[in-house]
Amino acid sequence: MRKFTLADLAARGSGPVFAPVVDGHLIDRGGVSSYGHGERTHPEGYHTHDVPEVFCVLQGSGLVEIDGETTPFEAGDVLVIEPGEDHHLISLGDVPLVHAWMHLREN
């Protein structure tokens, strides 16, 4: 997992905004999700992808768990999950965690 801020991203005309952090990839699909205090994404257990996934944290804070290790995050952070990493976000803030998630594909 790599952690950035929204300020680390730069739109390049019509090019992908994530080029500075995941060059050579385009957004394939995604959505917006919300979680209350103490809720965890992917409660079913082990969760991986064979493509990079990006989380843009729009509101709230918590911990991202990657392969069992945790790292704090807050609104404005951008989390790049590498293919094969078991990942979960845990909402711990006073306001609900809201994040945009995107699966990327090679350009």
Wavefront OBJ file of the C-alpha trace (Angstrom):
o trace
v 0.000 0.000 0.000
v 1.140 3.500 -0.773
v -0.350 6.565 0.912
v -0.621 10.021 -0.672
v -2.768 13.143 -0.290
v -5.136 14.673 -2.810
v -2.518 17.410 -3.315
v -0.139 14.748 -4.713
v -2.493 14.232 -7.669
v -2.489 16.483 -10.689
v -4.954 16.427 -13.568
v -3.204 16.504 -16.943
v -5.721 17.729 -19.500
v -7.956 14.751 -20.196
v -5.407 12.287 -18.813
v -5.890 10.247 -15.665
v -5.631 12.160 -12.398
v -3.865 9.163 -10.816
v -0.963 9.242 -13.307
v 1.464 10.716 -10.727
v 0.925 7.750 -8.396
v -0.123 4.855 -10.687
v 1.203 5.762 -14.123
v 0.024 3.675 -17.051
v -3.400 2.941 -15.526
v -6.924 4.184 -16.145
v -9.979 3.985 -13.895
v -11.998 0.917 -14.897
v -14.862 1.131 -12.392
v -15.648 2.448 -8.939
v -18.116 3.915 -6.516
v -18.623 5.775 -3.258
v -19.122 4.020 0.083
v -19.963 5.132 3.621
v -19.228 3.389 6.935
v -20.143 4.266 10.521
v -17.799 4.268 13.505
v -16.289 0.827 14.055
v -17.439 -0.586 10.716
v -14.944 -2.383 8.489
v -14.946 -2.785 4.724
v -15.045 -6.327 3.368
v -16.254 -7.970 6.610
v -16.310 -11.341 4.834
v -12.583 -11.719 5.518
v -9.670 -12.021 3.099
v -10.095 -9.523 0.222
v -7.712 -8.946 -2.696
v -7.759 -7.881 -6.346
v -5.515 -8.596 -9.317
v -5.467 -4.876 -10.237
v -4.562 -1.740 -8.239
v -7.370 -0.184 -6.198
v -7.419 3.453 -5.099
v -9.351 4.852 -2.134
v -9.833 8.640 -1.936
v -10.914 9.446 1.606
v -13.493 12.229 1.383
v -14.663 12.336 5.024
v -13.744 10.666 8.283
v -10.696 8.800 9.508
v -9.614 5.375 10.627
v -7.151 2.615 9.927
v -6.294 0.807 6.717
v -5.304 -2.802 7.313
v -2.930 -4.262 4.714
v -1.927 -7.907 5.119
v -2.670 -7.606 8.857
v -0.681 -4.377 9.439
v -2.548 -1.126 10.178
v -1.824 2.461 9.122
v -3.917 5.517 10.118
v -5.642 7.624 7.469
v -7.812 10.760 7.397
v -9.894 12.824 4.982
v -7.782 13.958 2.038
v -5.614 10.832 1.973
v -5.325 8.689 -1.141
v -4.546 5.011 -0.556
v -3.164 2.932 -3.420
v -3.673 -0.766 -2.778
v -1.340 -2.964 -4.797
v -2.588 -6.128 -6.551
v -2.652 -9.090 -4.165
v -2.714 -7.058 -0.930
v -5.403 -8.152 1.552
v -7.054 -4.843 2.453
v -9.729 -3.423 4.767
v -10.629 0.089 5.911
v -11.864 0.568 9.485
v -13.891 3.697 10.299
v -12.843 5.210 13.651
v -13.682 8.899 13.407
v -16.487 10.954 14.924
v -18.148 11.294 11.508
v -18.910 8.504 9.031
v -16.093 7.407 6.743
v -16.906 8.281 3.134
v -14.525 7.235 0.379
v -14.466 6.883 -3.368
v -12.999 3.576 -4.528
v -11.672 2.822 -7.980
v -10.340 -0.304 -9.618
v -7.694 0.541 -12.203
v -6.686 -1.198 -15.403
v -3.552 -0.905 -17.489
v -3.721 1.742 -20.193
l 1 2 3 4 5 6 7 8 9 10 11 12 13 14 15 16 17 18 19 20 21 22 23 24 25 26 27 28 29 30 31 32 33 34 35 36 37 38 39 40 41 42 43 44 45 46 47 48 49 50 51 52 53 54 55 56 57 58 59 60 61 62 63 64 65 66 67 68 69 70 71 72 73 74 75 76 77 78 79 80 81 82 83 84 85 86 87 88 89 90 91 92 93 94 95 96 97 98 99 100 101 102 103 104 105 106 107
